Amino acid sequence: MKQRTLGSLHISEVGLGCNNFGARLDQDATTSVVHAALDAGVNFFDTADIYGDLKSEVQLGVALGSRRDEAVIATKFGMLHDKSGVCATPEYVRTSCDASLRRLGTDVIDLYQLHFPDDATPLAETIGALQELVALGKVREIGCSNFSAPQLREAARVAGDGPRFVSIQSQYSLLARQPETDGVLEACDELGVGFLPFYPLANGLLTGKVRPGEPIPEGTRLSLMAEDRKVHWLGDQLRTRVDAMISYSDEVGVGMLEFAFSWLLHHPAVTSVIAGASNAEQIRANARAARELTSAQLQRLDELSAER
């Protein structure tokens, strides 16, 4: 597993999203997935305080146990635990960090990320509080999620000479290419911010397991979604694009999983691709998926995945 640099951190090209921990996975299942990830060379674990109804961080910390030093832990704060809104006041930043440290059972968070922008709190106040956490040694690096390009630039401006966001998480995949058109990837290149794509497999559509026109396999993320969200992911436009990419995958003998991860990783701003896993074999498959694609393959994927 190759690693890339994110601020002072060195993280695996494939990361593990921990949204399943405490929700779909109990402690034993979480431990199995985490140990399989470490054994496969995956060292980047991304969670959030609200994941798994506050259980994800706990289960991740227990699973890592004596192997904590092998891992780079990223967690997020800001979304209120009842999901009623976002808060990023300095006091909330401080109390949230201490609570995450306790749940994770660690004395430092490697990457601490603001989950969503808080329009009610000046960004300078939030970043000032995060810089204090770095100075105290509670956090190594700071980042954000779901920021726009202007918000990224504003964050860099108000950070001044102190610690600044080294990363941004946003949705990005062969079926969600908005970061290319909304200026976020351009801002990342300009500011030296690492991009961490989430939903890289488009809720299973890019694994090759969810096939257009066929029943959704039980237990998949798509099968558990509300009907209104399924309408988007299973609509005719995405279905046409997925169908074309699956045909190309079969034609050239490269798996859809490999296409999905490797196409993202060819962009220099992308530092690690975050995907969940519900069992050890899934994370091992994810870890094997990163490969070098030819320029012809990349070009063809660009064409087949373009919005019509």
N, C-alpha and C positions, 0 to 999 in steps of 0.2 A: 504494500500500500504506500503510494507516494504521499508526501506531506507538502503543504503550502504554508506560507507565512501570513499570519494575521496579527499585525502589530508585533508584540513580543512573543506571540504564541506560534507554535508549529502544530498544525492540525491536519488530520487525514483528509484526502480529497473526497472521501465519502464519509458523511457523518450519520449519526443515529438520532432521529427525532423521537422524543420520549413521551409523546402525547398519549400513547397507549398505556403507559405505566399508571397503575392505580385506577384505570378505567376498564379497559378490556383485559389487562394482564394483572395477575396477582403477584405477590413477592417472588414466589418460586419461578414463575414464568419470566418475570423481569430479570432476575438474576441469571437465568439461562441465556437470555438474549444479550445482556450486557457482557457476560464472559465470552460468548461466542464472538461478539464484536471486537473485544480486546484481542482475542486470539487471532482474529483475521486482520489485525492491524488498524482497526477503526479506533481512534482515540478521542474523537470529538462527539460529545453528548449534549444535545440541545433540549432543554426543558423549559418550564415556566412555572411560576408559583401556583397558577390556577389549574394547571393540567391535573387530570385525575382527581379533581375536587381536593386539591392540596396534597395529594398522595404521591404524585409523580416524583417530586424531589426526594421525598422520604425513601421511596423504593429504590431510586437511583443510588442514593447514598449508601443504603444497606447493601445493594448489589456490588458496588465498587469495593466497599470494605477495605481490606489491606492492599487492594490494587489501585487505590485513589491516585497514586503518583503516576500511573500509566495513562490517566485520563485528563482531558481538557473539558471542564464543565462550563457550559453556557446556560444561563437561565435568564428569565425575563420577569419584569415587574410592570405595574402600571394599570393593568386591567383589574378593576375591582372584583373581589372574589364572588360577588353575586352577579357579575357580568352586567351591572347596570351602567357602567361608564368607565372612564379612565381618570386616574389621578397620578400626577407626577410632581407634587409639591415636595420641597426639600425634606419635610418631616416624613412624608410617605415614603420617599426614597430610602431614608435611613432605616425606618422601622421595617420596611419590606426586605431590605438587604439582611438585616439581623435575623429576621424570621426565616429567610431562605437558607442562610448559613446553618441555622439550627436544624432545619428539616434535612438538609443535605449531609449534616454531620461532618462539616469541613470548616476550616478556618479561613478559607479564601475562595472566592468565585473567580474563575479564570476570565470569563466574559459576561458582563452584566449588561442586559439590554432593556431599553425602554420598549415595551410591547406595542404601544400605539402612541401617536402624538397626543398631548394634552393641550387642547386649545385654550383652556382656562388658566394655565400656568405658564409664565414666561419661560421660554426654553433656556435662557441664561441661568435661571434659578435651578432648574433641573440639572443642567450640566454642572453647575457649581457644586451641587450636592454630590453628584457622581465623582467629581474630581476630589472631593474630600474623602470619599470612600477609598479611592486609589491611594491617597496620601496616608490613610490609616492602615493600609495593607489588607483591607478586606476584599478588595477587587483588584484584579490585574489590568484588565482592559474593559472599555465600555463600548456599547454599540446601540443600535436602534432597529426597529422593525416597522414596516408599513409607512415609511417616510416618503414624501415626494422629493423631487430633485431640488426645488427651492428650499425645502426644510433641511435637507442635507447640507446645503451651502450655508444656510443660516446657522446651523449647529457648528460648522467649522469656524465660522466668524466669531461666534460668542465664546467658543472654547479658548480663544486667544492662544497663549503659549503653553497652556496646560493640557492635560490629557484630553483627547478628542475621540469622537466615534471612529473606531477602526473597522466597523462592519455595519451592514444593513441586511436585514432579512425581508424579502418580498417574494411573492409568488412569481415563478418563472419556469417555464417548461416549453416543450415543443407545441403545446396547445394553449399557452398563455405567454405571449411574447411582448406584453406591454412594456417591460423595462427597456426594451430597445427603442420604443417610440415615445415614451413619456419623459425621457431625459435622465432616468435614474442611473443607467449603466454609464452614460456619458459623464455624469457627476461623479460616479465612483472612480472612473479613470482619471478625472481631473483632480480629485481630492486624495487619491490613494486609499480609498475605502474598499474593503473586501465585500463582495456580494455573496450572500448565502441564500440560494434558492430554496423555498419550501414548496410543497406539492409538486416535486419534480416529475412524479409519475402520473400527475393529473388524475388523482383519485382512482388509480388502477387502470385507466385507459391505456397507459403507455407501458404496461407490464406485458401485454400480450395475452393476459388471462381474461380480461374483460373484452369480449369481441363484439363488434357491432352486430345487432340483430339477434344476439344470443342472450339467454337469461343471465342476470348478474349473479355470480357465484356467492353463495351464502357466506357471511362473516367478513366480506370485504367492506372497505370504507363506504363505497357507493351503495351497497345494500342497506346500510344503516342510515343513509341520508334521508332528510325530509323530501317529500315528493317534489316540492317546488325547486329544490336544488338539483334533483335528478333530471328535471326537464332541461336544465342547462347542459349538464355533462353528457346526457344521452341524446341531445338534439341532433338534427340532421347535419348541421354545419360541422360540428366536431366529429360526428360519425363518418362523414365523407373523408375528412383529413386522416383520421385514425385508420380507416380502411386502406387508404393509399399507402400509409407508412407501414402497415402490417404486410401488405403485398410486397413492398420494397424490401422489408426485413427478410421475408421468405426468399425473395429472389437472390439476395446477396449473401444469405446465410449468417447474418449478424442479428442477434436477438434484440427485441424491442427494449429490453432493460438496458442493454449495452448502449443502444442508440440514445436513450433518454438521458443517461448519466453523462456519457462521453460528449454528446453535443453541447451540453451545458458547460462541461469542464474545458472545452476548447476556448471559451472566452477568457481572456487574461484577468478580468475583474473577478471572476468566480473563484472563490477560495475553497469552498467545500459544498457538496450537494447533500442536503439533509433529507433523509427519508425514514419513515417509521418501519418497524418490523414487529411482527407478532410472534415469531419463533426464531430459533437459532438458524435454521436453513435460509430463511428470508434475508437475514443480515449477512450471512455468508455469500448469498447470491448477489446482494447489493455491493459487497466489497469486491467481488470479482468483476463487476460490470464496467468499471472504468478502464478504457483502452484508448489507443490512438486511432482516430478515424481518418480516412484519406480525405483529401480536399474534394474529391468527386462525391464522396459520401456526404460530407458536410453540406456541399452545395445542393445536393438532391434533397436532403432533409429540410434545408431552408425553403426549397420550392414546395415540397409536399406539405409542410406545416404552416405555410403562409395563409393568412385569413383570406377567404374568398368572398 
